[in-house]
Amino acid sequence: VEAQQRALLAAFPGFIASFSSDHRFTDANARLAALLGTTPQALVGEPASLLVPADNPQQLAHPPPVLVPVDGRPSES
């Protein structure tokens, strides 16, 4: 399963990351890391606030949920 998740991260055409319950990166794809000027490995453990403008930290209080099914197919809303 972990290999499948890594393959999905690598193949995803946009920016994608996962976070812990305390809002720290647990994983990110290379595209997002490059946008932030770093590597996916270096993002692990960093705060999600790296993605939030400094003038609006309230955005982290209620981040929108992002669901990625295990089978990789988008779910119907």
All heavy atoms as an XYZ file, in Angstrom:
566
protein
N       0.829     -1.197      0.000
C       0.000      0.000      0.000
C       0.869      1.254      0.000
O       0.575      2.207     -0.702
C      -0.970      0.000      1.208
C      -1.697      1.307      1.328
C      -1.939     -1.148      1.102
N       1.944      1.267      0.784
C       2.817      2.445      0.828
C       3.420      2.735     -0.539
O       3.511      3.889     -0.949
C       3.916      2.268      1.866
C       4.728      3.531      2.061
C       5.733      3.410      3.183
O       5.425      2.751      4.192
O       6.821      3.990      3.051
N       3.807      1.697     -1.258
C       4.369      1.889     -2.602
C       3.322      2.490     -3.534
O       3.644      3.353     -4.362
C       4.880      0.568     -3.161
N       2.065      2.074     -3.392
C       0.991      2.636     -4.213
C       0.775      4.109     -3.878
O       0.571      4.928     -4.771
C      -0.308      1.861     -3.998
C      -0.283      0.475     -4.596
C      -1.548     -0.293     -4.253
O      -2.132     -0.106     -3.194
N      -1.947     -1.170     -5.150
N       0.822      4.444     -2.605
C       0.647      5.840     -2.206
C       1.771      6.704     -2.758
O       1.537      7.814     -3.234
C       0.579      5.956     -0.687
C      -0.691      5.381     -0.108
C      -0.689      5.358      1.404
O       0.353      5.404      2.050
N      -1.869      5.264      1.978
N       2.980      6.216     -2.701
C       4.123      6.976     -3.232
C       3.995      7.155     -4.748
O       4.300      8.214     -5.279
C       5.427      6.283     -2.882
C       5.669      6.241     -1.393
C       7.080      6.662     -1.053
N       7.257      6.638      0.379
C       7.074      7.694      1.163
N       6.722      8.840      0.648
N       7.256      7.609      2.466
N       3.517      6.111     -5.441
C       3.319      6.208     -6.888
C       2.244      7.241     -7.219
O       2.391      8.009     -8.173
C       2.946      4.842     -7.463
N       1.172      7.284     -6.418
C       0.124      8.286     -6.628
C       0.658      9.692     -6.400
O       0.356     10.610     -7.165
C      -1.067      8.025     -5.700
C      -1.964      6.861     -6.078
C      -2.984      6.598     -4.979
C      -2.665      7.131     -7.393
N       1.447      9.870     -5.348
C       2.037     11.186     -5.082
C       2.906     11.625     -6.249
O       2.852     12.774     -6.690
C       2.883     11.158     -3.814
C       2.178     11.306     -2.482
C       3.172     11.143     -1.343
C       1.463     12.628     -2.378
N       3.719     10.720     -6.751
C       4.642     11.050     -7.839
C       3.894     11.358     -9.134
O       4.310     12.226     -9.902
C       5.625      9.908     -8.051
N       2.785     10.664     -9.371
C       2.057     10.827    -10.631
C       1.050     11.965    -10.609
O       0.625     12.426    -11.669
C       1.329      9.526    -10.970
N       0.683     12.443     -9.434
C      -0.341     13.482     -9.334
C       0.142     14.743    -10.047
O       1.241     15.221     -9.788
C      -0.650     13.777     -7.863
C      -1.835     14.663     -7.662
C      -3.111     14.177     -7.843
C      -1.674     15.990     -7.313
C      -4.218     14.981     -7.661
C      -2.777     16.816     -7.124
C      -4.049     16.307     -7.305
N      -0.675     15.293    -10.960
C      -0.214     16.432    -11.766
C      -0.170     17.773    -11.030
O       0.354     18.746    -11.563
C      -1.230     16.485    -12.908
C      -2.460     15.881    -12.331
C      -1.989     14.831    -11.356
N      -0.683     17.836     -9.825
C      -0.679     19.090     -9.077
C       0.152     18.984     -7.821
O       1.080     18.186     -7.728
N      -0.186     19.801     -6.864
C       0.513     19.831     -5.578
C      -0.302     19.028     -4.574
O      -1.513     19.231     -4.449
C       0.664     21.271     -5.088
C       1.272     22.189     -6.100
C       0.542     23.220     -6.652
C       2.583     22.015     -6.517
C       1.094     24.072     -7.589
C       3.150     22.858     -7.457
C       2.409     23.883     -7.997
N       0.362     18.135     -3.844
C      -0.357     17.302     -2.888
C       0.540     16.995     -1.691
O       1.752     16.849     -1.835
C      -0.883     16.008     -3.542
C      -1.830     15.265     -2.619
C       0.251     15.131     -4.007
C      -2.604     14.169     -3.308
N      -0.091     16.941     -0.523
C       0.637     16.625      0.711
C      -0.323     15.979      1.691
O      -1.542     16.099      1.560
C       1.233     17.888      1.316
N       0.226     15.320      2.684
C      -0.570     14.802      3.789
C      -0.007     15.383      5.071
O       1.169     15.761      5.135
C      -0.558     13.273      3.812
O       0.754     12.784      3.939
N      -0.883     15.472      6.082
C      -0.514     16.135      7.327
C      -0.936     15.298      8.526
O      -1.901     14.557      8.474
C      -1.187     17.512      7.420
C      -0.822     18.415      6.289
C      -1.581     18.454      5.135
C       0.298     19.203      6.369
C      -1.239     19.274      4.080
C       0.656     20.037      5.329
C      -0.109     20.068      4.172
N      -0.218     15.478      9.615
C      -0.554     14.828     10.878
C      -1.663     15.627     11.565
O      -2.014     16.724     11.137
C       0.680     14.759     11.780
O       1.084     16.076     12.120
N      -2.169     15.082     12.652
C      -3.238     15.764     13.388
C      -2.765     17.081     14.011
O      -3.581     17.945     14.320
C      -3.803     14.848     14.475
O      -2.783     14.498     15.388
N      -1.453     17.244     14.160
C      -0.940     18.515     14.686
C      -0.428     19.426     13.557
O       0.378     20.323     13.780
C       0.129     18.298     15.760
C       1.378     17.605     15.246
O       1.340     17.023     14.135
O       2.392     17.627     15.954
N      -0.950     19.197     12.357
C      -0.698     20.068     11.192
C       0.770     20.105     10.771
O       1.312     21.169     10.458
C      -1.210     21.489     11.442
C      -2.653     21.546     11.816
N      -3.660     21.390     10.899
C      -3.249     21.725     13.012
C      -4.813     21.474     11.508
N      -4.602     21.671     12.800
N       1.399     18.957     10.745
C       2.771     18.857     10.235
C       2.775     17.930      9.024
O       2.008     16.972      8.955
C       3.714     18.345     11.310
C       3.819     19.333     12.475
C       5.010     19.061     13.367
N       5.184     20.148     14.305
C       5.865     21.270     14.058
N       6.442     21.450     12.908
N       5.967     22.203     14.983
N       3.646     18.249      8.074
C       3.751     17.419      6.873
C       4.145     15.995      7.255
O       5.061     15.785      8.051
C       4.845     17.957      5.939
C       4.442     19.168      5.138
C       4.648     20.441      5.634
C       3.891     19.023      3.876
C       4.304     21.556      4.899
C       3.538     20.132      3.126
C       3.745     21.407      3.642
N       3.446     15.029      6.674
C       3.869     13.632      6.788
C       4.373     13.130      5.443
O       5.101     12.150      5.383
C       2.721     12.728      7.277
O       1.614     12.851      6.383
C       2.310     13.086      8.695
N       3.988     13.831      4.368
C       4.456     13.487      3.029
C       4.074     14.617      2.085
O       3.187     15.413      2.390
C       3.819     12.182      2.548
C       4.735     11.389      1.631
O       5.684     11.976      1.069
O       4.521     10.178      1.470
N       4.746     14.697      0.962
C       4.444     15.690     -0.075
C       5.022     15.200     -1.384
O       5.990     14.440     -1.398
C       5.038     17.046      0.287
N       4.420     15.653     -2.484
C       5.007     15.259     -3.763
C       6.109     16.245     -4.158
O       6.262     17.319     -3.565
C       3.939     15.100     -4.848
C       3.277     16.389     -5.294
O       3.477     17.453     -4.733
N       2.464     16.284     -6.329
N       6.887     15.852     -5.139
C       8.045     16.646     -5.554
C       7.631     18.007     -6.104
O       8.359     18.988     -5.944
C       8.869     15.873     -6.592
N       6.464     18.076     -6.735
C       6.011     19.358     -7.295
C       5.780     20.396     -6.197
O       6.179     21.546     -6.318
C       4.747     19.147     -8.106
C       4.995     18.426     -9.420
C       3.683     18.081    -10.125
N       3.924     17.259    -11.285
C       4.049     15.941    -11.260
N       3.960     15.281    -10.120
N       4.274     15.258    -12.363
N       5.124     19.977     -5.113
C       4.885     20.893     -4.005
C       6.208     21.277     -3.343
O       6.444     22.449     -3.042
C       3.941     20.279     -2.980
C       3.656     21.137     -1.749
C       3.037     22.469     -2.145
C       2.770     20.399     -0.777
N       7.057     20.297     -3.141
C       8.353     20.583     -2.515
C       9.157     21.575     -3.354
O       9.745     22.512     -2.818
C       9.134     19.287     -2.314
N       9.162     21.398     -4.675
C       9.900     22.311     -5.547
C       9.317     23.722     -5.471
O      10.060     24.708     -5.447
C       9.873     21.807     -6.989
N       7.986     23.830     -5.393
C       7.351     25.136     -5.249
C       7.833     25.838     -3.984
O       8.029     27.052     -3.975
C       5.829     24.969     -5.207
C       5.020     26.236     -4.984
C       5.040     27.109     -6.235
C       3.592     25.892     -4.605
N       8.054     25.052     -2.927
C       8.512     25.602     -1.653
C      10.038     25.675     -1.560
O      10.585     26.069     -0.530
C       7.948     24.770     -0.499
C       6.417     24.769     -0.394
C       5.953     23.773      0.649
C       5.900     26.165     -0.091
N      10.731     25.251     -2.619
C      12.188     25.346     -2.657
C      12.905     24.305     -1.818
O      13.986     24.578     -1.286
N      12.317     23.115     -1.720
C      12.926     22.074     -0.891
C      12.638     20.700     -1.480
O      12.250     20.596     -2.645
C      12.416     22.203      0.569
O      13.168     21.339      1.402
C      10.938     21.925      0.692
N      12.845     19.665     -0.713
C      12.571     18.296     -1.147
C      11.409     17.729     -0.336
O      11.131     18.207      0.771
C      13.794     17.386     -0.931
O      14.037     17.280      0.485
C      15.019     17.928     -1.650
N      10.748     16.697     -0.852
C       9.680     16.070     -0.076
C      10.168     15.577      1.293
O       9.484     15.759      2.303
C       9.221     14.897     -0.948
C       9.558     15.315     -2.336
C      10.842     16.105     -2.199
N      11.348     15.008      1.331
C      11.889     14.489      2.590
C      12.117     15.606      3.608
O      11.898     15.418      4.799
C      13.208     13.736      2.336
C      13.069     12.520      1.448
C      13.050     12.858     -0.048
O      13.261     13.991     -0.468
N      12.757     11.854     -0.863
N      12.545     16.759      3.136
C      12.813     17.871      4.045
C      11.526     18.484      4.604
O      11.550     19.095      5.668
C      13.634     18.946      3.331
N      10.405     18.308      3.904
C       9.137     18.849      4.395
C       8.565     18.034      5.556
O       7.826     18.577      6.379
C       8.104     18.901      3.269
C       8.256     20.050      2.291
C       7.265     19.908      1.146
C       8.082     21.383      2.989
N       8.881     16.753      5.621
C       8.318     15.897      6.672
C       8.663     16.475      8.048
O       9.817     16.767      8.352
C       8.828     14.447      6.543
C       8.381     13.600      7.728
C       8.338     13.832      5.238
N       7.615     16.695      8.837
C       7.780     17.253     10.172
C       7.649     18.767     10.232
O       7.485     19.330     11.310
N       7.714     19.427      9.079
C       7.574     20.888      9.052
C       6.106     21.268      9.233
O       5.204     20.507      8.865
C       8.097     21.454      7.726
C       9.587     21.311      7.552
C      10.384     22.115      8.567
O       9.941     23.220      8.939
O      11.443     21.634      8.991
N       5.830     22.453      9.765
C       4.445     22.868      9.983
C       3.727     23.199      8.672
O       4.331     23.726      7.731
C       4.582     24.115     10.853
C       5.943     24.634     10.562
C       6.798     23.436     10.250
N       2.440     22.896      8.644
C       1.620     23.211      7.473
C       1.527     24.713      7.245
O       1.176     25.152      6.153
C       0.224     22.627      7.647
N       1.881     25.486      8.241
C       1.824     26.944      8.096
C       2.739     27.449      6.978
O       2.595     28.594      6.538
C       2.176     27.628      9.411
O       3.478     27.271      9.832
N       3.641     26.615      6.494
C       4.455     27.000      5.334
C       3.578     27.308      4.121
O       3.999     28.036      3.221
C       5.421     25.871      4.956
C       6.551     25.554      5.911
C       7.307     24.318      5.435
C       7.501     26.730      5.997
N       2.360     26.762      4.107
C       1.457     26.939      2.977
C       0.475     28.095      3.158
O      -0.291     28.388      2.264
C       0.642     25.657      2.758
C       1.445     24.413      2.435
C       0.528     23.200      2.421
C       2.161     24.569      1.109
N       0.501     28.729      4.323
C      -0.487     29.752      4.649
C       0.181     31.123      4.680
O       1.227     31.287      5.300
C      -1.126     29.455      6.025
C      -2.147     30.510      6.387
C      -1.760     28.078      6.020
N      -0.442     32.094      4.033
C       0.124     33.447      4.090
C       0.259     33.910      5.539
O      -0.632     33.688      6.359
C      -0.903     34.295      3.339
C      -1.685     33.334      2.513
C      -1.663     32.035      3.253
N       1.356     34.546      5.863
C       1.622     34.988      7.232
C       0.546     35.940      7.744
O       0.294     35.995      8.948
C       2.990     35.661      7.307
N      -0.130     36.644      6.851
C      -1.147     37.594      7.286
C      -2.526     36.956      7.502
O      -3.477     37.640      7.847
C      -1.268     38.753      6.296
C      -1.687     38.298      4.907
O      -1.613     37.090      4.608
O      -2.093     39.162      4.110
N      -2.647     35.617      7.327
C      -3.939     34.957      7.518
C      -3.771     33.573      8.147
O      -4.173     32.570      7.566
C      -4.686     34.857      6.188
C      -6.145     34.531      6.370
O      -6.631     34.401      7.491
N      -6.852     34.376      5.272
N      -3.214     33.483      9.345
C      -2.977     32.172      9.969
C      -4.257     31.440     10.353
O      -4.228     30.241     10.583
C      -2.154     32.515     11.203
C      -2.497     33.935     11.506
C      -2.764     34.577     10.167
N      -5.407     32.109     10.374
C      -6.661     31.458     10.719
C      -7.039     30.375      9.715
O      -7.829     29.494     10.022
C      -7.811     32.474     10.813
C      -7.658     33.486     11.905
C      -6.785     34.673     11.484
O      -6.226     34.709     10.400
N      -6.645     35.638     12.365
N      -6.475     30.408      8.539
C      -6.780     29.396      7.531
C      -6.424     27.998      8.016
O      -7.014     27.028      7.563
C      -6.046     29.685      6.221
C      -6.638     30.848      5.470
C      -5.898     31.113      4.180
O      -4.772     30.667      4.002
N      -6.517     31.840      3.294
N      -5.473     27.883      8.927
C      -5.103     26.563      9.449
C      -6.109     26.046     10.464
O      -6.168     24.859     10.714
C      -3.727     26.604     10.116
C      -2.545     26.438      9.211
C      -1.266     26.437     10.028
C      -2.627     25.179      8.393
N      -6.904     26.908     11.055
C      -7.850     26.479     12.077
C      -8.896     25.523     11.514
O      -9.335     24.611     12.203
C      -8.526     27.688     12.713
N      -9.295     25.715     10.276
C     -10.321     24.876      9.656
C      -9.906     24.521      8.230
O     -10.524     24.967      7.267
C     -11.664     25.603      9.640
C     -12.116     26.012     11.000
N     -12.599     25.109     11.913
C     -12.131     27.203     11.617
C     -12.910     25.744     13.030
N     -12.625     27.022     12.883
N      -8.852     23.712      8.079
C      -8.425     23.364      6.722
C      -9.481     22.508      6.042
O     -10.151     21.716      6.701
C      -7.128     22.589      6.939
C      -7.248     22.053      8.316
C      -8.054     23.058      9.090
N      -9.670     22.676      4.748
C     -10.647     21.845      4.047
C     -10.166     20.397      3.996
O      -8.969     20.134      3.860
C     -10.684     22.454      2.638
C      -9.378     23.144      2.495
C      -8.986     23.600      3.873
N     -11.078     19.455      4.152
C     -10.663     18.052      4.076
C     -10.289     17.675      2.650
O     -10.880     18.164      1.699
C     -11.902     17.289      4.537
C     -13.032     18.208      4.236
C     -12.496     19.610      4.392
N      -9.300     16.852      2.525
C      -8.895     16.328      1.228
C      -8.900     14.820      1.346
O      -8.157     14.252      2.138
C      -7.490     16.828      0.826
C      -7.075     16.210     -0.498
C      -7.471     18.342      0.759
N      -9.766     14.182      0.582
C      -9.899     12.739      0.657
C      -9.375     12.110     -0.619
O      -9.771     12.485     -1.711
C     -11.371     12.350      0.854
C     -12.053     12.975      2.068
C     -13.526     12.592      2.081
C     -11.384     12.540      3.346
N      -8.484     11.169     -0.467
C      -7.967     10.428     -1.607
C      -8.241      8.958     -1.340
O      -7.653      8.360     -0.439
C      -6.449     10.643     -1.809
C      -5.957      9.812     -2.976
C      -6.156     12.114     -2.013
N      -9.192      8.370     -2.080
C      -9.507      6.963     -1.872
C      -8.301      6.079     -2.152
O      -7.436      6.421     -2.953
C     -10.612      6.680     -2.887
C     -11.111      8.018     -3.320
C      -9.979      8.982     -3.117
N      -8.270      4.950     -1.493
C      -7.162      4.008     -1.662
C      -7.052      3.551     -3.106
O      -5.960      3.369     -3.626
C      -7.334      2.798     -0.715
C      -6.292      1.739     -0.979
C      -7.277      3.259      0.724
N      -8.189      3.402     -3.789
C      -8.147      2.935     -5.179
C      -7.772      4.037     -6.170
O      -7.632      3.785     -7.350
C      -9.467      2.290     -5.580
C     -10.641      3.261     -5.596
O     -10.429      4.478     -5.419
O     -11.785      2.791     -5.754
N      -7.585      5.273     -5.672
C      -7.144      6.360     -6.521
C      -8.232      7.003     -7.344
O      -7.983      7.945     -8.071
N      -9.459      6.507     -7.237
C     -10.568      7.095     -7.993
C     -11.265      8.139     -7.139
O     -11.521      7.899     -5.966
C     -11.569      6.018     -8.404
C     -10.998      5.106     -9.491
C     -11.994      4.082     -9.902
N     -11.836      2.980     -8.921
C     -12.729      2.021     -8.735
N     -13.847      2.007     -9.404
N     -12.497      1.068     -7.870
N     -11.598      9.285     -7.726
C     -12.288     10.317     -6.943
C     -13.669      9.831     -6.499
O     -14.338      9.094     -7.225
C     -12.395     11.490     -7.893
C     -12.013     11.007     -9.220
C     -11.352      9.671     -9.077
N     -14.068     10.235     -5.314
C     -15.392      9.856     -4.833
C     -16.412     10.865     -5.298
O     -16.101     12.015     -5.585
C     -15.387      9.769     -3.308
O     -15.035     11.005     -2.757
N     -17.665     10.428     -5.390
C     -18.750     11.323     -5.768
C     -19.172     12.145     -4.578
O     -19.254     11.652     -3.469
C     -19.932     10.496     -6.287
C     -19.614      9.686     -7.536
C     -19.297     10.567     -8.728
O     -19.960     11.605     -8.890
O     -18.405     10.208     -9.506
N     -19.439     13.427     -4.768
C     -19.870     14.294     -3.674
C     -21.366     14.263     -3.543
O     -22.085     14.181     -4.438
C     -19.435     15.733     -3.912
O     -18.087     15.804     -4.225
